[in-house]
Amino acid sequence: MKKWFIISILTLVILLLGSTYFVGVQVEKTLHEQVAQLDSPDVDVQLLNYQKSFFHTKADFKVSISMPERPPLELNMTSDITHYPYKASSVNQMQLVDKQLQETLNSFFQTEHWFNSKEEINLLGKVQGSLSLPKGVYQAAQESLETGALTLNYDYDLNNHHSDLNLQWGGFHGVVDNEHFAADDIAIFASFVTLEAAHLVDYQYQASIDQFQFEAAGKKLALQQVNLTGSSTTTDDRLSLDSQNDWQIKTIHNGPQVFTDSEFSLALDKLNLAALSHLKRNLDDPGLMHQAFADLVSLGVDVDIKKLTSKTPWGEVNANLSMDIQPNVGLKNVMNNPLMLIDYSNGSLDMSLPQALLGQSDFTGLLQVALSNGILAQQQGKLRLQATLDRGELTINDRVIPM
């Protein structure tokens, strides 16, 4: 009996030590993979030092981030990693290479330990982490800035490249050159799956801002209860991508004018995945970006503004637009003459404006011209525009318009 008990204990110890060793190996592999993934033309990551023992690893990094028209921002980061039989846990610290900037941040956050980061990785390749920043305060004669506490929690699966993040930020209040700006209670949740072959991601996001304000030269803009949601999904055949975005703002104060229940809902479907990936890779070159965008459009896309609405001081505004751009229009033709897309498009537009806008000097001239040309029609106290486009034939308010 004692013999089997001793054998069981030894087996358990061997398993625990073996899994602890495997965790250490997994940590080393993951660190090198993350350094390679983060390294890019704008971000340079160097692993300066790596010290590994059976139960502990210490890694030192130097990160250099390119800044427009300024020297790069350089950071020194240290990760102290503890190996367990089933996971590894790290505590991360960061210091700026620029000592003066480091002291400025220490003063702003009123502590030397303002950067707090922890991370865990288990045997299944699941990464969990958190990052937090405390409240910050800066006061000067002509300017000030206060920021609320920030917390970021994230998960990442090394196997299927799926990640989730949840950000909670108290917001900020500031004054610069007599301009006041503020935002309260900012929250963001996002979920991503990396599409390696296309350099893109499938995503879902939800973002909210309780209140945003900007005031300058006696004019004030304020937004309340801003909610943004959206998603992007690759089709099953991995050839195209569909996206949906819905943005809502409960109240907008633009000086004395108040707009309520504003909403914008946009869907872009059948975006060619290869062309979209090509566009993303050429965003830094205006010429190549223009060509890539024309290529993307020429392969077809469905544009659907499902909802555009707002209760304005003059009445309610409503609009929706649906457009189907057919594929196979030549790339060269689109670049030379974008109006060529008319022959390859079907669509409809329904828009309703409050008639009270006719009494507003900023809109009167344009609206009167639209009414006289039949583009707008007065119907039951509204200004209506109903239009359809069918492969080159445009109909506005039941009247065919020669193209």
ZASE-862726 format. One line per 2 residues: their letters; for each residue z, x, y of C-alpha. Coordinates in Angstrom, 1 decimal. Each point is the difference from the previous one (the first is absolute). Example, Ala and Ser with C-alpha at 12.3 -4.5 7.8 and 13.67 -1.06 7.14 Angstrom:
2
as) 7.8 12.3 -4.5 ~ -0.7 1.4 3.4
This chain:
403
mk) 0.0 0.0 0.0 ~ 1.0 2.8 2.4
kw) -3.3 1.8 -0.9 ~ -2.1 -3.0 1.0
fi) 2.0 -0.5 3.2 ~ -0.5 3.7 1.0
is) -3.7 -0.2 -0.8 ~ -0.3 -3.2 2.1
il) 1.8 1.7 2.9 ~ -2.2 3.1 -0.2
tl) -3.1 -2.2 -0.2 ~ 1.0 -1.9 3.1
vi) 0.8 3.2 1.9 ~ -3.4 1.5 -1.0
ll) -1.8 -3.2 1.2 ~ 1.9 0.0 3.3
lg) -0.7 3.7 0.6 ~ -3.6 -0.5 -1.1
st) -0.6 -2.9 2.3 ~ 1.7 1.9 2.9
yf) -2.4 2.9 -0.6 ~ -2.9 -2.4 -0.1
vg) 1.1 -1.6 3.3 ~ 0.0 3.5 1.6
vq) -3.6 0.6 -1.3 ~ -1.1 -3.4 1.3
ve) 1.6 0.8 3.5 ~ -1.9 3.2 0.2
kt) -3.3 -1.6 -0.9 ~ 0.6 -2.9 2.4
lh) 0.8 2.3 2.9 ~ -3.2 2.0 -0.4
eq) -2.0 -3.3 -0.3 ~ 1.5 -1.4 3.2
va) -0.6 3.2 1.9 ~ -3.7 -0.1 -1.0
ql) -0.3 -3.7 0.9 ~ 1.6 0.3 3.4
ds) -2.1 3.1 1.0 ~ -2.9 -1.1 2.2
pd) -1.9 1.2 3.1 ~ 2.7 -1.6 2.3
vd) 3.1 0.8 -2.2 ~ 0.7 3.5 -1.5
vq) 2.7 0.1 -2.6 ~ 1.3 3.3 -1.4
ll) 2.5 0.4 -2.8 ~ 1.9 3.1 1.3
ny) 2.7 0.3 -2.6 ~ 0.7 -1.5 -3.4
qk) 3.2 0.8 -1.9 ~ 0.6 -1.7 -3.3
sf) 2.9 0.0 -2.3 ~ 0.9 -2.2 -3.0
fh) 1.9 -2.7 2.1 ~ -1.2 0.7 3.5
tk) -3.1 0.8 2.1 ~ -0.4 1.0 3.6
ad) -3.3 -0.2 1.8 ~ -0.9 1.1 3.5
fk) -3.1 -1.3 1.8 ~ -1.7 0.6 3.2
vs) -2.1 -2.9 1.5 ~ -2.4 0.4 2.8
is) -1.4 -3.2 1.6 ~ -3.0 0.3 2.4
mp) 0.5 -1.6 3.4 ~ -2.8 -0.9 2.5
er) -0.3 2.6 2.7 ~ 3.4 1.4 -0.8
pp) 1.4 2.7 -2.4 ~ 0.7 -1.4 -3.5
le) 3.4 -1.5 -0.8 ~ 1.7 2.3 -2.5
ln) 2.8 -1.1 -2.3 ~ 2.2 1.8 -2.5
mt) 1.1 -2.2 -2.9 ~ 2.5 0.7 -2.8
sd) 0.5 -2.0 -3.2 ~ 3.1 0.4 -2.1
it) -0.8 -1.6 -3.4 ~ 2.5 -0.7 -2.8
hy) -1.3 -0.5 -3.5 ~ 1.5 -2.7 -2.2
py) -1.0 -0.9 -3.6 ~ -2.0 -3.1 1.2
ka) -0.8 0.8 3.7 ~ 0.0 2.5 2.8
ss) 1.7 -0.7 3.3 ~ -0.8 1.9 3.3
vn) 1.6 0.2 3.4 ~ -2.5 1.1 2.7
qm) 0.6 1.6 3.3 ~ -2.3 0.7 2.9
ql) 0.0 2.4 3.0 ~ -2.6 0.5 2.7
vd) -1.3 3.5 0.4 ~ 0.0 -0.5 3.8
kq) 3.7 0.5 0.8 ~ -0.2 -1.6 3.4
lq) -1.6 -3.2 -1.5 ~ 2.6 0.0 -2.7
et) 2.8 0.2 2.6 ~ -1.6 -2.9 1.9
ln) 0.0 -2.2 -3.1 ~ 3.6 1.0 -0.8
sf) 0.9 -1.2 3.5 ~ -2.1 -3.1 -0.3
fq) 1.6 -1.1 -3.3 ~ 3.4 1.5 1.0
te) 0.3 1.8 -3.3 ~ -1.4 3.1 -1.8
hw) -0.5 -2.0 -3.2 ~ -2.3 -2.7 1.3
fn) -2.5 0.3 -2.9 ~ 1.4 -1.5 -3.2
sk) -2.3 -0.2 -3.1 ~ 0.7 -0.5 -3.7
ee) -2.4 -0.3 -2.9 ~ 0.2 -0.6 -3.8
in) -2.6 0.4 -2.8 ~ 0.6 -1.1 -3.5
ll) -1.6 0.9 -3.4 ~ -2.5 -2.9 0.3
gk) -1.5 1.5 3.2 ~ 1.6 -2.6 2.4
vq) 1.0 1.4 3.4 ~ 2.5 -1.7 2.3
gs) 1.0 1.2 3.4 ~ 1.6 -0.8 3.3
ls) -0.1 1.4 3.5 ~ 2.1 -0.9 3.0
lp) 0.3 0.9 3.6 ~ 3.0 -1.0 2.2
kg) -0.1 -1.6 3.4 ~ -1.4 2.2 2.8
vy) 0.8 0.0 3.8 ~ -1.7 1.9 2.8
qa) 0.9 -0.5 3.7 ~ -1.5 1.6 3.1
aq) -0.4 -0.9 3.6 ~ -3.4 -1.7 -0.2
es) -0.3 -0.7 -3.7 ~ 1.9 -1.0 -3.1
le) -0.5 -0.7 -3.7 ~ 2.2 -1.6 -2.6
tg) -1.0 -0.5 -3.6 ~ 1.8 -1.9 -2.7
al) 0.9 1.2 -3.5 ~ -2.9 0.4 -2.4
tl) 0.0 -0.3 -3.8 ~ -3.0 0.6 -2.3
ny) 0.3 -0.7 -3.8 ~ -3.0 0.7 -2.3
dy) -1.0 0.0 -3.6 ~ -2.9 1.9 -1.6
dl) -1.4 0.0 -3.5 ~ -1.6 3.3 -0.9
nn) -1.9 -1.5 -2.9 ~ -1.9 -2.9 1.7
hh) 0.3 1.2 3.6 ~ 1.7 -3.2 1.1
sd) 2.4 0.2 2.9 ~ 2.2 -2.4 2.0
ln) 1.8 0.7 3.3 ~ 2.4 -2.0 2.1
lq) 0.8 1.0 3.5 ~ 2.7 -1.5 2.2
wg) 0.3 1.1 3.6 ~ 2.3 -1.3 2.7
gf) -2.8 0.6 2.6 ~ -0.1 1.8 3.3
hg) 0.6 -0.5 3.8 ~ -1.3 2.3 2.6
vv) -1.0 0.6 3.7 ~ -2.6 2.5 1.1
dn) -1.4 0.0 3.6 ~ 1.4 -3.4 0.7
eh) -1.7 -1.4 -3.1 ~ 2.3 -1.8 -2.4
fa) -0.8 -0.4 -3.6 ~ 2.1 -1.3 -3.0
ad) -0.3 -1.3 -3.6 ~ 2.8 -1.4 -2.1
di) 0.5 -0.3 -3.8 ~ -3.2 1.5 -1.5
ai) -0.5 -0.5 -3.7 ~ -2.9 1.2 -2.2
fa) -0.5 -0.5 -3.7 ~ -3.1 1.4 -1.7
sf) -1.3 0.6 -3.5 ~ -2.8 2.4 -0.9
vt) -2.1 1.0 -3.0 ~ -2.2 3.1 0.5
le) -3.6 -0.2 -1.0 ~ -0.6 3.7 -0.6
aa) -3.8 -0.2 -0.6 ~ -0.5 -1.8 3.3
hl) 2.7 1.7 2.2 ~ 1.2 -3.5 0.8
vd) 3.0 -2.2 -0.9 ~ 0.6 -3.6 -1.0
yq) 2.8 -1.2 2.2 ~ 2.2 -2.9 1.0
yq) 2.1 0.1 3.2 ~ 2.5 -2.2 1.9
as) 1.1 1.0 3.5 ~ 2.2 -1.7 2.5
id) 1.3 0.7 3.6 ~ 2.6 -2.4 1.4
qf) -0.9 0.8 3.6 ~ -2.2 2.4 2.0
qf) 0.0 0.3 3.8 ~ -2.0 2.1 2.5
ea) 0.6 -0.2 3.8 ~ -1.8 1.9 2.7
ag) -0.9 -0.5 3.7 ~ 1.7 -3.4 0.0
kk) -2.0 -1.3 -3.0 ~ 1.6 -0.8 -3.3
la) -1.3 -0.5 -3.5 ~ 2.3 -1.2 -2.8
lq) -0.7 -0.9 -3.6 ~ 2.5 -1.7 -2.2
qv) 0.1 -0.4 -3.8 ~ -3.0 2.0 -1.0
nl) -0.9 -0.2 -3.7 ~ -2.9 1.9 -1.6
tg) -1.1 -0.3 -3.6 ~ -3.0 1.4 -1.9
ss) -1.4 1.2 -3.2 ~ -3.0 2.0 -1.4
tt) -1.1 -0.4 -3.6 ~ -2.7 1.7 -2.0
td) -2.1 -2.3 -2.1 ~ 0.2 0.3 -3.8
dr) -3.4 1.8 -0.2 ~ 1.3 2.6 2.4
ls) -3.2 -0.4 2.2 ~ 1.4 -1.8 3.0
ld) 3.1 -0.8 1.9 ~ 1.5 -3.2 1.5
sq) 2.5 -0.1 2.8 ~ 2.1 -2.6 1.7
nd) 2.0 0.2 3.2 ~ 2.2 -2.7 1.7
wq) 1.7 0.7 3.4 ~ 2.3 -2.4 1.6
ik) 1.9 0.1 3.4 ~ 2.4 -2.8 0.7
ti) 0.2 0.5 3.8 ~ -2.0 2.1 2.5
hn) 1.3 0.3 3.6 ~ -2.7 1.4 2.3
gp) 1.7 -0.2 3.4 ~ 0.6 -3.7 0.7
qv) -2.4 -1.1 -2.7 ~ 1.3 -0.9 -3.5
ft) -2.1 -0.1 -3.2 ~ 1.6 -1.3 -3.2
ds) -0.9 -0.2 -3.7 ~ -2.8 2.6 0.2
ef) -1.6 0.9 -3.3 ~ -3.0 2.1 -1.1
sl) -1.1 0.0 -3.7 ~ -2.9 2.3 -1.1
al) -1.5 0.6 -3.4 ~ -2.6 2.7 -0.8
dk) -1.4 -0.3 -3.5 ~ -2.6 1.8 -2.1
ln) 0.3 3.3 1.9 ~ -1.8 2.6 -2.0
la) 2.6 2.4 -1.3 ~ -2.1 3.2 -0.1
al) -1.3 -0.7 3.6 ~ 3.5 -0.7 1.2
sh) 1.2 3.3 -1.5 ~ -2.8 1.8 1.7
lk) 0.9 -1.5 3.3 ~ 3.6 1.0 -0.3
rn) -1.0 3.6 -0.7 ~ -2.1 0.2 3.2
ld) 2.4 -1.6 2.5 ~ 0.4 3.3 1.9
dp) -3.8 0.3 0.7 ~ -1.4 -2.7 2.2
gl) -3.6 0.5 -1.1 ~ 0.8 0.0 -3.7
mh) 2.4 -2.9 0.5 ~ -2.7 -2.1 1.7
qa) -2.4 0.6 -2.9 ~ 2.7 -0.7 -2.6
fa) 0.9 -3.3 1.7 ~ -3.6 -1.1 0.2
dl) -0.3 0.9 -3.7 ~ 3.0 -2.1 -0.8
vs) -1.2 -3.1 1.9 ~ -3.5 0.3 -1.5
lg) 1.4 -0.4 -3.5 ~ 1.4 -3.4 0.9
vd) 3.4 -1.4 1.0 ~ 1.6 -3.4 0.4
vd) 1.8 -0.5 3.3 ~ 2.4 -3.0 0.3
ik) 2.2 -0.6 3.0 ~ 1.9 -2.8 -1.7
kl) 2.2 -0.8 3.0 ~ 0.2 0.9 3.7
ts) 2.3 -2.2 1.8 ~ 2.5 0.0 2.9
kt) 1.8 -2.6 2.1 ~ -0.9 1.2 3.6
pw) 1.3 -1.3 3.4 ~ -3.3 -2.0 0.2
ge) 0.0 -1.4 -3.5 ~ -0.7 1.0 -3.6
vn) -2.7 2.5 -1.0 ~ -1.4 -0.1 -3.5
an) -2.9 1.9 -1.6 ~ -1.3 1.0 -3.4
ls) -2.9 2.2 -1.0 ~ -1.7 0.6 -3.4
md) -2.8 2.5 -0.4 ~ -1.8 1.2 -3.1
iq) -2.0 3.2 0.6 ~ -2.4 0.4 -2.9
pn) -0.6 3.4 -1.7 ~ -3.2 2.0 -0.1
vg) -0.7 0.2 3.8 ~ -1.3 3.5 0.6
lk) 2.4 2.5 1.4 ~ -2.6 1.5 2.4
nv) -0.9 -3.5 1.2 ~ 3.7 -0.9 0.8
mn) 0.5 3.2 1.9 ~ -3.2 -0.4 2.1
np) 0.5 -3.7 0.6 ~ 3.3 -1.7 -0.9
lm) -1.5 -3.4 0.7 ~ -1.9 0.5 -3.3
li) 3.2 -1.3 -1.6 ~ -0.8 -3.5 1.3
dy) -2.7 -0.4 -2.6 ~ 2.4 1.0 -2.8
sn) 3.0 -2.1 1.1 ~ 1.3 -3.5 -0.5
gs) 3.0 -1.4 1.9 ~ 1.7 -2.7 2.0
ld) 2.3 -0.1 3.0 ~ 2.2 -2.8 1.2
ms) 1.9 0.5 3.3 ~ 2.1 -2.4 2.1
lp) 1.3 0.9 3.5 ~ 2.1 -2.1 2.3
qa) -2.0 -1.7 2.8 ~ 2.7 1.0 2.5
ll) -1.5 3.5 -0.1 ~ -2.7 -1.3 2.3
gq) 2.5 0.0 2.8 ~ 0.9 3.6 -0.5
sd) -1.9 2.3 2.4 ~ -0.2 2.8 -2.6
ft) -1.9 -2.2 -2.4 ~ -1.8 -2.6 2.1
gl) -3.2 1.8 0.6 ~ -0.6 1.1 -3.6
lq) 1.0 -3.4 -1.5 ~ -2.3 -1.9 2.4
va) -2.9 2.2 -1.0 ~ 0.8 -0.6 -3.7
ls) 0.1 -3.8 0.7 ~ -3.3 -0.1 1.9
ng) -1.7 2.0 -2.8 ~ 1.4 -2.3 -2.7
il) 2.0 2.8 -1.6 ~ 3.1 -2.0 0.7
aq) 0.3 -3.8 -0.2 ~ 2.8 -2.3 1.4
qq) 1.5 -2.1 -2.8 ~ 3.3 -1.9 0.3
gk) 1.5 2.2 2.7 ~ -1.1 3.2 -1.8
lr) -2.7 2.6 0.4 ~ -1.7 0.3 -3.4
lq) -2.3 2.6 -1.5 ~ -1.4 -0.8 -3.4
at) -2.6 2.5 -1.3 ~ -1.7 1.0 -3.2
ld) -2.2 2.9 -0.9 ~ -2.3 -0.3 -3.0
rg) -2.2 3.1 -0.6 ~ -1.2 0.2 3.6
el) 0.2 -3.6 1.0 ~ 2.8 -0.6 2.5
ti) 1.3 -3.5 0.7 ~ 2.5 -0.7 2.8
nd) 1.5 -3.5 0.5 ~ -2.8 -1.5 -2.1
rv) -2.7 1.8 2.0 ~ -2.3 2.6 -1.6
ip) -0.1 3.2 2.2 ~ -3.2 2.1 -0.3
m) 0.8 3.6 -1.0
